[in-house]
Amino acid sequence: MTLPRALPHLDERRTAMLAEMGVSPWWAPRALLPRPPTSADASTPAARGTTHRQPQAGSAAAAASPATTAVPASASPAAVSPSDVPTRPAAIHPPLAADGSSARGASEPAATTARGVALPAQPARSADVHGPASAPSRPSAPPANAAALTDPTPDAIATLGWDALEAAIHACQRCALAQCRQRAVPGVGDRQPDWLIVGEAPGEEEDRQGEPFVGRAGQLLDRMLAAMGLRRGEGVYIANVIKCRPPRNRNPEPEEIARCTPYLLRQIALLRPRLVLAMGRFAAHTLLAEGGCDSPEALLRTPLGRLRGRVHHARLGEQTLPVIVTYHPAYLLRSPAEKAKAWADLCLALETADGLGARG
């Protein structure tokens, strides 16, 4: 078989990430087992491991699966049903020494890592993982110029502050999706994030609650974040390209994407994230086209699989941001065999975040 490009050697952190995403590595053939330590490894200072988080699978995950044998990133996982996804995230154990480079201010948890990404002080309970980390956006009282906000121009959107921007999204009538939505879904999370997660469009549950990624796909996303030592609302902001649910969860139309993209670009300008994780084809095409990585026509002809596995540098507003492309969690629920590729994308995102240094 053809092996994918070489990935970092599987260690405890990556084993925990596989467990979080419901990929069991116990079935690995002997030929693919990790190499034994060499004399060169033995001479490596122990401090080398402190530059990376080393999350370990929690007791609940250990009890739910047989004794695990590490498997390299090149191995394809067995098909995993959504019910195999663990309902409790693995405990994340930060190194003893941390440089505290994540300037999260008063919201900084007690434990941080050398990556500068805040970790939860205790393993999250199931309710903490599946529930929203912060209250979903609620439609606020319309401002005096609400009529002007129903169809604002891109230039007008580019001048809005947070409160006015969210009011404009809730009042928006820029496309026909406004006629069939229950609630607009601006976004949720930390407004000074290191990570910006961009999805495609709200689903039925998101349309009802007004918050992105709250259905089954959102539960998987929370586990993926936990595997990286992240939590919704702590150094992470989550948004969609489209702010209103397309009827029957159909794909968004190009005109709908064009009408909604100015809101996302304004969010990026206000958030000033350090790294963007684009989940799904429409998120990837929109961000890479707006960022000048390729023409919209060329991107439409490029499948998602050819966009993932590398770091794109997109010029979004006044920032040039690293963009990592991966599969949407809803797709992973339908195609669990692709979870290994998504895991590789998360590894790439973490390695990219390593090289960014402390937030300025």
N, C-alpha and C positions, 0 to 999 in steps of 0.2 A: 504494500500500500504506500501511497505517497504521504510522507509526514509533513506537517506544517513547519513553518520556520521555527528555529530554535527558540525556546522560551526559558525563563529562569528556572533553575532546578527546583523541583517540588520540595518544599519544606513544611514545617508545622503550620505556618501562616497560610500557605496556599492549600494545604490539606483541609484546614478549617474553612477556607472559602468554598472549597468543593462541597463540604458537608452542609454549609449554609444554603447552597443553591440546590441541594438534593441530589448531588452527583456522588455516588459511593465508589471510592477507589479500590475496594478490597479485591476486585476481580482481575487486577492487572496481571498479564502474563509475566513469567519469570524474566524473559528477555527485556522487559521494559521496566523492571524494578530499578530504583535509584542506585547509582554507583556507590560502592562502599567508600568510606573516607580513606584518603591517601595520606602519605607522610606530609605532603604539602599542606593538606587541610589541617593536620594536627599542629603544624607550625603557625597557622594563622591565628593572630591574637583573638581572644574571645570577644574583645570589644567590637569586632567587625559586625557581629549580629545585632548590636544596639542601634544600628542606623535604620533598621526596618522594624515595623510592628510585627509581633509574633502572636497573633490571636490563636487560641487553642479551642478545640471543640469542647463545649460544656458537657456536664455529666448527662444531661438529657439526651444530647445528640449521641453520646457514646453508648448509652443504654439502648438507643433505637437502632443501632447498626452493629454488625459483627466487628471484631478487631480489625482495624484498617491497616492496609499496607500502602505506602505512598505510591502514587502513580505519576509518571511524568506528564507534562502538559500536552505531549503529542498524542496521548492515548485518547481515543474517542469514548465517551461514557455510554453506559447502557441506557436504554430509554427509561425515563423516570416519569411517573405520573405525578400530577399536581399534589396528590395526597402524600407522596413521598417527601415533599418539601418539609423540612422540620418546622414545627410550630414555635420553637424557641431558639433565638439566636445563640451562636456559640459565645462563650465568655471571652472577652478580649482582654488579654493580660499585657499591659504595656511594659516596656523595659524599665529597669530600675533607675536608669539615668535618662533624662530627657532635657533637651535644650530649651523647651518652652517657647519655641519660635512662633507658635500660633497666637497672634495677638487678639484674642477673643474678648478681652476686657472682662467685665463683670460676669459675662456668661461662660467664662472658661471653666470647664469641669476640673476636678481635683487632679485627674490624670491626663497627661499629654504624652505625645511621642515625638521622636526626632523628626517625623514628617511635618510636625506643626499642625496636626489635625486632632481636635479634641476627641477623647474617648469617654464613654460613660463610666462613672465611678463604679457602678455595679452592673452585672448582666441584666439586660432589660427583661421585664416580665412580658408574657405574651400580649397582655393588654397594652403595654407600653409600645410594643413593636407595631401592632396592627392598628392602634388608634392614632389619630392625628397628633403630632407633637405640638401643634399650636392650633388655635381656633381657626376654622376656615373663614375665608373672606366673606363678609356680609355686605349686601348692598347698603350703602350709606344714603343719607338724605341727599337728594340731588342739589347741587349748588345752583346759584342764581343763573348761571349760564348753561344749565343742563341741556337746553335745546341745541346749543352749539356743540355739545359733546356727543350728540347722537351720531354725527358723521364728521368727525374732525379730520383735517388734512394731516398727512404725515409730518409736515413741518410743525403743526400745532401740537401733535402728540409728542414730538421731540422736545418740547419745552415743559412738559408736565412734571410736577413732583409726584411723590407716591400717592398721596390722598386723591389728588385730581386724576391721576392715571387710573387708579382702581375705580373711581367713580365713572370715568369715561368708558372703561371696559364694561361695567354693569349697565350703562345707558346706551351702549353702542348699537347702532342700526346700520353699520357699514355694509352688511351683506344679509342675505336671506336667512342665515342661521339664527339670527336674533328672533325670528318669528316662531321658531319651534323649540327654543331652549326653555328649560325651567330656570336655570341660573347660569350666569357667566362664571367662568373659572379663571381668575387672574393668575393665581399662583400662591405658594405658601412656603414659609421657611425663614431662615436667617437673612436679613437684608444687608449683611456684610459678609457674604459667604466666601469660602475658598472654592467650593464646588457649585456649579450650576448644572442641574439635571433638566434636560429638555426632552419632553415627550411629544406626542403627535397631536392628540385631540382628546377632550373628555369623553368618557363612556357614560353608560346609564347611571351608575352610582355616583360618579363625579358630577354629573348634571344635577343630581338630586341634592348632593351635599355642598356643592360649590368649592370643592377642594380636589386638586389633581391626585391621581394614583391612590385611591382609597378602596378599590375593589380587590379582586384576587391578584391582579397584576401589581397593585400597590403593595400587597402583602409580600410578594416575591421581591419587589424593589427594596422594601425595608430590610429583608434578609440579605440582599446583595450589599446594601449599605453597611449593615452590621458586620458582614464579613470583611469589609475594608476599614472597620473601626469608626464608622460614621453613623450619625443618626439624623433623621428628619428634623429640621429646625435647628440643628447645632452645626454651624459651618456649612450648611447645605440649603440651597433654595431650589424648589421644584416648580417648573412651569411647563406649559404646552405651547406649541406653535399656534394652534387654534384654540380660542378661548371659549367656544360654544360647541356643544355636541352636534355632530352631523346626524341627520335622521337615520335610525337603524344602524348606527355605528359605521356608516359607509365611509369610504376614503374621502378626505377633503378635496374639493375642486381647486384648481389653480387660482381662480379668481378669489376664492375664500381665503386661501393662504396669503395672496397678495394683499388683501384687505386687512388681515390680522397681523401680518409680520411687523408693521411699525410699532405695535404694542410690545412685542417681544424685544425688539431692538431698544426701545426705551427702557424696558426692564433691565436689560444688560448694561446700559449706560449708567443706570442708578445703582445697580448691584456691584459693578466692577469685580466680577469673580476672577479667580486665578486660573481656572480650568473648567472646560465645558464637556459634559458627557451627553452626546446626542444619541437618543434611544429611538431607533426606528428610521425607516426610509425617508419619511417626510421631514422629520427633524434634521436629519443629516443633509438632505438636499437643500433645505432652506438656509441653514447656517453656513454651509460651504459656499452656496451661491452668493449669499449676502456678504460673506467674508472674502470674496474674490478668489477662492481656491480653484474654481473652474466655472465655465459658463453654465447657466441653467439648462440649456439644451444638452450639453455633454453629460451633466449630472443625471438628467432624466434617463439617459441611455446606460447609466452605470448602476449595476446591481449593488445592493448594500454590502454583499460579501467582498466586493473589490474596494470598498471604502474603509473597511475596518482593518485592524492589524497595523496601523501606522498613525502617526501624529500629524494632524493637519494644523496649519497656522492660519487662522482666519482673522481678517481685519474687521472688527465689529465696533463701529463707532470710533472712539479714540484709542481703543486697545487692540493689540494683536494677541489673540488668545489661542492656546493649544486646545484643539477639539479632538476628542476621541469618539469614534463611531462604534456603536454596538447594537445588538438586537433589542427590540422592545420587549419588556417582560411578558406582555400578552402573547407575543409570538413564541417565547420560550415555553409558556404553558402549553401551547399547541404543538410545539416541536422540542420536546425535552432533550433530544439528542444534540441540539445546538448549544446546550448549556456550557459545554467545555469551551466553545469558542467565546461565549460571553465571559467566562471566567478568565480566559487569556486577555480579553479586552480590559477587564478590571485590573489585572496585573500590570498591563501597559499604562493604564491611567495612574495607578499608584506610583509606578516608576517615574512617570512624567512629573507627578506632584513632588516627588523627592528632589528633583532638580530645580524646582522653582524658588527654593529658599523661603524665608519668612515673608509674610504679607507686609507690604510697605505701608 
